[in-house]
Amino acid sequence: MVTGKEKQVMAEEAQERPRKLSPNLRGTRAKVGKVAPASGLFRCEKCGTEVPLKKGAIVPLCPHCKKGLSFIIIAE
């Protein structure tokens, strides 16, 4: 699981980098309980909350709405 400090650092790094996805990851979905396909910033499909995740991490429930069951990768 990503700690609060790691989450903050990843969010800051994501803001500094351009939001440019490689073609093979564009629109990739990650479901709760599955493994994140790449490191980056993921957006909850239900409420739009952005969550930073590392590649290989288990995708958690949305920390904001607790109902979002899938995320879309928006930045690497």
Backbone as JSON Lines, residues from 0, in Angstrom:
{"i":0,"aa":"M","n":[0.84,-1.18,0.0],"ca":[0.0,0.0,0.0],"c":[0.89,1.24,0.0]}
{"i":1,"aa":"V","n":[0.45,2.26,-0.65],"ca":[1.2,3.5,-0.75],"c":[0.95,4.33,0.51]}
{"i":2,"aa":"T","n":[2.04,4.82,1.14],"ca":[1.9,5.64,2.34],"c":[1.51,7.07,1.96]}
{"i":3,"aa":"G","n":[1.13,7.85,2.96],"ca":[0.73,9.23,2.71],"c":[1.84,10.06,2.09]}
{"i":4,"aa":"K","n":[3.06,9.86,2.58],"ca":[4.21,10.61,2.05],"c":[4.48,10.23,0.6]}
{"i":5,"aa":"E","n":[4.45,8.91,0.3],"ca":[4.67,8.44,-1.08],"c":[3.59,8.98,-2.0]}
{"i":6,"aa":"K","n":[2.35,9.0,-1.52],"ca":[1.22,9.5,-2.31],"c":[1.43,10.97,-2.65]}
{"i":7,"aa":"Q","n":[1.89,11.75,-1.67],"ca":[2.12,13.18,-1.9],"c":[3.24,13.38,-2.91]}
{"i":8,"aa":"V","n":[4.34,12.64,-2.77],"ca":[5.47,12.76,-3.69],"c":[5.05,12.36,-5.1]}
{"i":9,"aa":"M","n":[4.3,11.26,-5.24],"ca":[3.86,10.81,-6.56],"c":[2.93,11.83,-7.2]}
{"i":10,"aa":"A","n":[2.05,12.43,-6.4],"ca":[1.12,13.43,-6.94],"c":[1.89,14.67,-7.42]}
{"i":11,"aa":"E","n":[2.89,15.09,-6.64],"ca":[3.7,16.24,-7.04],"c":[4.48,15.95,-8.31]}
{"i":12,"aa":"E","n":[5.06,14.75,-8.4],"ca":[5.8,14.38,-9.6],"c":[4.88,14.32,-10.82]}
{"i":13,"aa":"A","n":[3.67,13.83,-10.63],"ca":[2.73,13.72,-11.74],"c":[2.33,15.1,-12.25]}
{"i":14,"aa":"Q","n":[2.24,16.08,-11.34],"ca":[1.88,17.43,-11.76],"c":[3.01,18.1,-12.52]}
{"i":15,"aa":"E","n":[4.26,17.76,-12.17],"ca":[5.41,18.35,-12.84],"c":[5.6,17.79,-14.25]}
{"i":16,"aa":"R","n":[5.25,16.53,-14.43],"ca":[5.42,15.88,-15.73],"c":[4.21,16.16,-16.62]}
{"i":17,"aa":"P","n":[4.42,16.2,-17.91],"ca":[3.27,16.36,-18.81],"c":[2.41,15.11,-18.76]}
{"i":18,"aa":"R","n":[1.12,15.28,-18.91],"ca":[0.2,14.15,-18.88],"c":[0.14,13.51,-20.25]}
{"i":19,"aa":"K","n":[1.15,12.77,-20.55],"ca":[1.26,12.13,-21.86],"c":[1.35,10.62,-21.65]}
{"i":20,"aa":"L","n":[0.4,9.9,-22.18],"ca":[0.38,8.45,-22.03],"c":[0.93,7.77,-23.27]}
{"i":21,"aa":"S","n":[1.58,6.67,-23.05],"ca":[2.0,5.88,-24.2],"c":[0.74,5.27,-24.81]}
{"i":22,"aa":"P","n":[0.72,5.05,-26.11],"ca":[-0.49,4.58,-26.79],"c":[-1.06,3.28,-26.22]}
{"i":23,"aa":"N","n":[-0.21,2.4,-25.73],"ca":[-0.73,1.12,-25.23],"c":[-1.38,1.24,-23.86]}
{"i":24,"aa":"L","n":[-1.24,2.36,-23.15],"ca":[-1.87,2.53,-21.84],"c":[-3.06,3.49,-21.87]}
{"i":25,"aa":"R","n":[-3.27,4.17,-22.98],"ca":[-4.35,5.15,-23.06],"c":[-5.7,4.49,-22.78]}
{"i":26,"aa":"G","n":[-6.4,4.99,-21.76],"ca":[-7.72,4.47,-21.42],"c":[-7.71,3.16,-20.67]}
{"i":27,"aa":"T","n":[-6.56,2.72,-20.2],"ca":[-6.47,1.45,-19.48],"c":[-7.24,1.54,-18.18]}
{"i":28,"aa":"R","n":[-8.03,0.53,-17.88],"ca":[-8.8,0.48,-16.64],"c":[-8.13,-0.47,-15.66]}
{"i":29,"aa":"A","n":[-8.27,-0.15,-14.39],"ca":[-7.77,-1.01,-13.33],"c":[-8.91,-1.22,-12.34]}
{"i":30,"aa":"K","n":[-9.28,-2.46,-12.1],"ca":[-10.38,-2.76,-11.2],"c":[-9.87,-2.97,-9.78]}
{"i":31,"aa":"V","n":[-10.72,-2.64,-8.81],"ca":[-10.39,-2.81,-7.4],"c":[-10.04,-4.27,-7.12]}
{"i":32,"aa":"G","n":[-8.95,-4.46,-6.38],"ca":[-8.51,-5.8,-6.03],"c":[-7.56,-6.43,-7.03]}
{"i":33,"aa":"K","n":[-7.41,-5.81,-8.18],"ca":[-6.49,-6.31,-9.21],"c":[-5.17,-5.56,-9.11]}
{"i":34,"aa":"V","n":[-4.18,-5.98,-9.88],"ca":[-2.86,-5.36,-9.88],"c":[-2.84,-4.17,-10.85]}
{"i":35,"aa":"A","n":[-2.27,-3.05,-10.4],"ca":[-2.14,-1.86,-11.25],"c":[-1.21,-2.19,-12.42]}
{"i":36,"aa":"P","n":[-1.63,-1.93,-13.67],"ca":[-0.83,-2.28,-14.84],"c":[0.39,-1.39,-15.05]}
{"i":37,"aa":"A","n":[0.41,-0.22,-14.43],"ca":[1.53,0.72,-14.59],"c":[1.54,1.67,-13.4]}
{"i":38,"aa":"S","n":[2.68,2.31,-13.17],"ca":[2.75,3.35,-12.15],"c":[2.17,4.63,-12.73]}
{"i":39,"aa":"G","n":[1.45,5.36,-11.92],"ca":[0.92,6.62,-12.4],"c":[-0.26,7.1,-11.61]}
{"i":40,"aa":"L","n":[-0.97,8.04,-12.18],"ca":[-2.13,8.65,-11.56],"c":[-3.38,8.03,-12.16]}
{"i":41,"aa":"F","n":[-4.25,7.52,-11.31],"ca":[-5.48,6.88,-11.74],"c":[-6.67,7.71,-11.27]}
{"i":42,"aa":"R","n":[-7.72,7.8,-12.1],"ca":[-8.92,8.56,-11.74],"c":[-10.09,7.6,-11.53]}
{"i":43,"aa":"C","n":[-10.79,7.78,-10.4],"ca":[-11.97,6.96,-10.08],"c":[-13.05,7.24,-11.13]}
{"i":44,"aa":"E","n":[-13.64,6.19,-11.68],"ca":[-14.69,6.37,-12.68],"c":[-15.98,6.88,-12.07]}
{"i":45,"aa":"K","n":[-16.17,6.7,-10.78],"ca":[-17.41,7.1,-10.12],"c":[-17.4,8.59,-9.73]}
{"i":46,"aa":"C","n":[-16.33,9.03,-9.03],"ca":[-16.32,10.4,-8.51],"c":[-15.23,11.3,-9.08]}
{"i":47,"aa":"G","n":[-14.25,10.72,-9.79],"ca":[-13.2,11.52,-10.41],"c":[-11.99,11.79,-9.53]}
{"i":48,"aa":"T","n":[-11.95,11.23,-8.33],"ca":[-10.8,11.41,-7.45],"c":[-9.56,10.79,-8.08]}
{"i":49,"aa":"E","n":[-8.43,11.51,-8.01],"ca":[-7.18,11.01,-8.57],"c":[-6.36,10.33,-7.48]}
{"i":50,"aa":"V","n":[-5.88,9.12,-7.78],"ca":[-5.13,8.31,-6.82],"c":[-3.82,7.87,-7.46]}
{"i":51,"aa":"P","n":[-2.67,8.18,-6.84],"ca":[-1.4,7.69,-7.38],"c":[-1.16,6.23,-6.98]}
{"i":52,"aa":"L","n":[-0.74,5.4,-7.91],"ca":[-0.44,3.99,-7.64],"c":[0.86,3.6,-8.3]}
{"i":53,"aa":"K","n":[1.54,2.64,-7.7],"ca":[2.75,2.08,-8.29],"c":[2.39,0.82,-9.06]}
{"i":54,"aa":"K","n":[3.17,0.53,-10.09],"ca":[2.96,-0.69,-10.87],"c":[3.08,-1.89,-9.94]}
{"i":55,"aa":"G","n":[2.14,-2.8,-10.03],"ca":[2.15,-4.0,-9.21],"c":[1.39,-3.87,-7.91]}
{"i":56,"aa":"A","n":[0.97,-2.64,-7.54],"ca":[0.2,-2.45,-6.31],"c":[-1.23,-2.95,-6.52]}
{"i":57,"aa":"I","n":[-1.86,-3.39,-5.45],"ca":[-3.25,-3.81,-5.52],"c":[-4.11,-2.54,-5.52]}
{"i":58,"aa":"V","n":[-5.03,-2.45,-6.46],"ca":[-5.89,-1.26,-6.59],"c":[-6.9,-1.25,-5.44]}
{"i":59,"aa":"P","n":[-6.9,-0.17,-4.62],"ca":[-7.8,-0.08,-3.47],"c":[-9.17,0.49,-3.87]}
{"i":60,"aa":"L","n":[-10.13,0.43,-2.94],"ca":[-11.38,1.15,-3.13],"c":[-11.06,2.64,-3.19]}
{"i":61,"aa":"C","n":[-11.9,3.39,-3.85],"ca":[-11.69,4.84,-3.93],"c":[-11.69,5.41,-2.51]}
{"i":62,"aa":"P","n":[-10.65,6.18,-2.14],"ca":[-10.59,6.74,-0.79],"c":[-11.64,7.82,-0.53]}
{"i":63,"aa":"H","n":[-12.21,8.38,-1.59],"ca":[-13.2,9.45,-1.43],"c":[-14.63,8.92,-1.35]}
{"i":64,"aa":"C","n":[-15.07,8.21,-2.37],"ca":[-16.47,7.78,-2.42],"c":[-16.7,6.37,-1.9]}
{"i":65,"aa":"K","n":[-15.67,5.56,-1.8],"ca":[-15.75,4.16,-1.34],"c":[-16.65,3.29,-2.22]}
{"i":66,"aa":"K","n":[-17.11,3.83,-3.35],"ca":[-17.99,3.08,-4.25],"c":[-17.35,2.83,-5.6]}
{"i":67,"aa":"G","n":[-16.3,3.59,-5.9],"ca":[-15.64,3.43,-7.19],"c":[-14.98,2.07,-7.27]}
{"i":68,"aa":"L","n":[-15.35,1.28,-8.25],"ca":[-14.8,-0.07,-8.38],"c":[-13.78,-0.18,-9.49]}
{"i":69,"aa":"S","n":[-13.58,0.9,-10.24],"ca":[-12.54,0.86,-11.27],"c":[-11.98,2.26,-11.47]}
{"i":70,"aa":"F","n":[-10.74,2.28,-11.95],"ca":[-10.0,3.51,-12.18],"c":[-9.49,3.51,-13.61]}
{"i":71,"aa":"I","n":[-9.28,4.7,-14.17],"ca":[-8.68,4.85,-15.49],"c":[-7.35,5.55,-15.3]}
{"i":72,"aa":"I","n":[-6.3,5.03,-15.94],"ca":[-4.99,5.67,-15.83],"c":[-5.01,6.97,-16.64]}
{"i":73,"aa":"I","n":[-4.58,8.07,-15.99],"ca":[-4.6,9.37,-16.67],"c":[-3.21,9.96,-16.84]}
{"i":74,"aa":"A","n":[-2.22,9.47,-16.11],"ca":[-0.85,9.97,-16.25],"c":[0.14,8.91,-15.79]}
{"i":75,"aa":"E","n":[1.26,8.86,-16.48],"ca":[2.31,7.91,-16.09],"c":[3.27,8.58,-15.16]}
